[in-house]
């Protein structure tokens, strides 16, 4: 239920300056052009809602929701950045391990391999799901060279 449609059971009274009352009367006059039933109490309720909605400390306010959403978005962005860094690190480790495994495999077969060629083969093996197939190609290439 919106605040405009709920039962209004609370009354608030406040003293204001004559200048502020004149300003309020001008706003009411303008609003009554659009809605002849617009009253001072409507304007006061609207003003109170605006103050509450713009106060980021009040839990139900729009500003609070925006601030909370922004914090969650910032946390998510930081988590994504951390995940990307972790993935890059793991890819690097995977590449190094593939290079080591390839070098050991070739060394066991009695074949030496140039470092540049080893790096190229490890990069090729790290790209996609074809790592096993690439290792098989390495082994077959090593046996052909013997």
C-alpha positions in Angstrom: 0.0 0.0 0.0 1.5 3.4 -1.0 1.8 6.1 1.7 -0.9 8.1 -0.2 -3.5 5.4 0.2 -2.8 4.4 3.8 -4.9 5.5 6.7 -3.5 8.8 8.1 -3.8 8.7 11.8 -0.9 10.7 13.0 -0.9 14.5 13.3 2.2 16.7 13.3 2.2 20.4 14.1 5.0 22.8 13.4 5.6 26.5 13.7 7.1 28.1 10.6 8.2 31.6 9.6 5.8 33.9 7.6 8.3 33.8 4.7 8.3 30.0 4.6 4.5 30.1 4.8 4.4 32.5 1.8 6.6 30.1 -0.2 4.4 27.2 0.7 1.3 29.1 -0.4 3.0 29.9 -3.8 3.7 26.2 -4.3 0.2 25.2 -3.3 -1.2 27.8 -5.8 0.9 26.3 -8.6 -0.1 22.7 -7.7 -3.8 23.6 -7.5 -3.7 24.5 -11.2 -2.9 20.8 -11.9 -5.1 19.4 -9.1 -7.7 21.7 -7.5 -8.0 19.4 -4.5 -4.3 19.8 -3.6 -3.9 21.0 0.0 -1.2 22.1 2.4 -1.2 18.7 4.1 -0.4 17.1 0.7 2.5 19.4 0.2 3.9 18.7 3.7 3.6 14.9 3.2 5.4 15.2 -0.1 8.1 17.3 1.5 8.6 14.8 4.3 8.7 11.9 1.8 11.4 13.7 -0.2 13.5 14.4 2.9 13.2 10.7 4.0 13.9 9.3 0.5 17.0 11.5 0.2 18.4 10.5 3.6 20.8 7.6 3.1 20.8 6.8 6.8 17.1 5.9 6.9 16.8 2.2 6.0 13.6 2.4 3.9 14.7 5.5 1.9 15.6 5.4 -1.8 19.0 6.9 -1.0 19.7 4.1 1.5 18.7 1.5 -1.1 20.9 3.2 -3.7 23.8 3.3 -1.3 23.3 -0.4 -0.3 23.1 -1.4 -4.0 26.3 0.6 -4.8 28.2 -1.1 -2.0 27.1 -4.5 -3.2 28.0 -3.6 -6.8 31.4 -2.4 -5.6 32.0 -5.7 -3.6 30.9 -7.7 -6.7 33.3 -5.7 -8.9 36.2 -6.4 -6.4 35.3 -10.1 -6.3 35.3 -10.3 -10.1 38.7 -8.5 -10.2 40.1 -11.0 -7.7 38.7 -13.9 -9.6 40.2 -12.7 -12.8 43.6 -12.3 -11.2 43.3 -15.8 -9.7 42.4 -17.2 -13.1 45.3 -15.5 -14.7 47.6 -16.8 -12.0 46.2 -20.4 -12.4 46.6 -20.2 -16.2 50.2 -19.2 -15.7 50.8 -22.0 -13.2 49.1 -24.4 -15.7 51.3 -23.2 -18.5 54.4 -23.7 -16.4 53.3 -27.2 -15.3 52.6 -28.2 -18.9 56.1 -27.0 -19.9 57.7 -28.9 -17.1 55.7 -32.1 -17.9 56.5 -31.8 -21.6 60.2 -31.3 -20.9 60.3 -34.2 -18.5 58.4 -36.4 -21.0 60.7 -35.6 -23.8 63.8 -36.0 -21.6 62.7 -39.5 -20.6 62.4 -40.3 -24.2 66.0 -39.2 -24.7 65.1 -36.1 -26.7 66.2 -32.6 -25.9 63.9 -29.7 -26.9 64.7 -26.0 -27.4 63.2 -23.7 -24.7 61.3 -21.6 -27.3 59.7 -24.8 -28.8 58.8 -26.0 -25.3 57.1 -22.7 -24.6 55.2 -22.8 -27.9 54.0 -26.3 -27.2 53.0 -25.5 -23.6 51.0 -22.4 -24.8 49.3 -24.6 -27.4 48.5 -27.2 -24.8 47.1 -24.6 -22.4 44.7 -23.2 -25.0 41.4 -25.0 -24.6 40.4 -28.5 -23.8 43.0 -30.1 -26.2 45.8 -30.5 -23.6 45.8 -34.3 -23.7 45.8 -34.3 -27.5 48.7 -31.9 -27.6 50.7 -34.0 -25.1 50.1 -37.0 -27.3 51.4 -35.0 -30.3 54.4 -34.1 -28.2 55.1 -37.7 -27.4 54.6 -38.8 -31.0 56.9 -36.0 -32.3 59.5 -37.1 -29.8 59.4 -40.7 -30.9 59.5 -39.8 -34.6 62.7 -37.8 -34.1 64.5 -40.8 -32.5 
